[in-house]
Amino acid sequence: MDPIIVEDLSFSYTAEQLVLQDINFRVKQGEWVAIAGHNGSGKSTLAKCLNGLLMPKSGEVITCGRNTKDKETIMDLRRRAGMVFQQPDNQLVAPTVADDVAFGLENAGIPFKEMQERVKESIHRMKLDGLEDREPHRLSGGQKQRVALAGITALRPEVIILDEATSMLDPVGRQEVQEMMRTLCREEGITIVSITHDVEEASEADRMLVMHEGRLLADDTPREIFRQQEVLVQAKLTLPLPVKLSRMLREEGIRLPQDIMSEQELVDALCEWK
Amino acid sequence: MLKNVIIGQYVPGRSFVHSLDPRSKLITIFLFMIFIFISRDPFVLSSAVLLTAAAFLTAGIPFKFFWKGIRIILIIVVLTFTLHLFMTQEGMVLLDLGWITIYSGGLIEGGLIALRLFLLIILATMLTLTTTPVDLTDGMERLMKPLKRVKVPTHELALMMSIALRFIPTLLEETQKIVKAQTARGASFSQGSLWKRVNALIPVLIPLFVSSFKRAEDLAIAMEARGYAGGEGRTKFRQLSWRTRDTMIVSFLLLFGVFSIITRIS
């Protein structure tokens, strides 16, 4: 069964305006899905619907086999589908790194012995060794987001939802977090849903959902979406620099392969170009 | 001035005092307070002074640092002493200046209360200097646990305290940012009358207040997303270990207490 199933989802904060309208999609096990869109497109609201922080007005959201409307299984659902938020400062609860990583485990009632092992393992996995007793305010933005990720991976989730988790970070912090996402998805098979307005980050995903004014505008591979000029214009998304550059070069008559997606591909193509 | 207040600052160390369980430290200090406040016996009090001195020496806190930190608080001690000195009218007259009379009772009472306060301040400061705030919160939570039966929300209180500890530095940072932003727009915090300076703080406090509420909301959502559902069925990551030395120090204090009560009665 697919870990995330969204059927005819609509949502509104107030009676007048629907923030989300008739959204349908599924996410497969181990897939990396990017949800892109401009500010106010409803992408963060959609993320909060996925783990039951917001309830659908109509339609269903079934995450990890559990309907978000079911109050009995909601805690279990949230343990299986962890979430990293945008503001690194406002999601760390405990006074030290180790305590914060343990927070979710404490909530789940994991016995002390196992908790100790899992905390250690998670801290190591997120490359935070040696920072166990550090206070959150003495960490860099990238480190804070990795602590948040560690707190989630300690619960051994099936799905991790990142709600613009890299948008407030500097380039170094962004790379740190993206590297962790790569490891978690590609090596450990955890399903990743990343909400972002950074198209470069989205270009790495297996699939890209484009949101516009509360509706799902496109659902395809990033490669395919980058070809659809009208979708990009409507959703106010700009192409990643390597994609844009290779296109401009092609228009100038330089014969590069189609669909260059990353800087590395562009560099390789240019080196082979005669 | 604030940077000289050392209550609440933890000084890392490996001394005997550091290694005690926060619970035993809290119990010990609590018992000690009670005993020195009921006792008037010079022998009990002087042994209390010796005990405090011994605790201070074993804790290995640099004396200069300590002295600088408690200097300001000692004003309270001096003030209380002076008040008692002039207000008590017992015993024989030591000094009569017409408008003011000092009695021997005042000298004794003043000295006694000053000594008690002095010891209290030293011990309270030492407690926070040798125990991390996290351990202290934890210790208090466990000691308050029996109160849960009478519906005191001990888990919530402890969580509030630990979140406060977590966010104090963050909020301080934010305050500095706002102060800088307001200074850049021409606000002045160090000039003008006291009234003007107090007024200048309003444009700092309001944004701070607003953003704190935003933070609180974000944090609540994050906690919910991480499966927080109250203290019920929760396990603890932090374990406190009560060792022989803790039992020893608490029983020693109890003995000291019995001793001080006996001297008070007889």
Interface residues (C-beta under 8 A of the other chain):
Chain A: K48 N51 L53 M75 R78 R79 G82 M83 F85 Q87 D89 N90 Q91 L92 V93 A94 P95 T96 A98 D99 A102 F103 G104 L105 E106 N107 A108 G109 I110 P111 F112 M115 Q116 V119 E135 P136 H137 G151 I152 L155
Chain B: P133 V134 S162 I163 L165 R166 P169 T170 E173 K214 R215 D218 L219 I221 A222 M223 E224 A225 R226 G227 Y228 A229 G233 R234 T235 K236 F237 R238 Q239
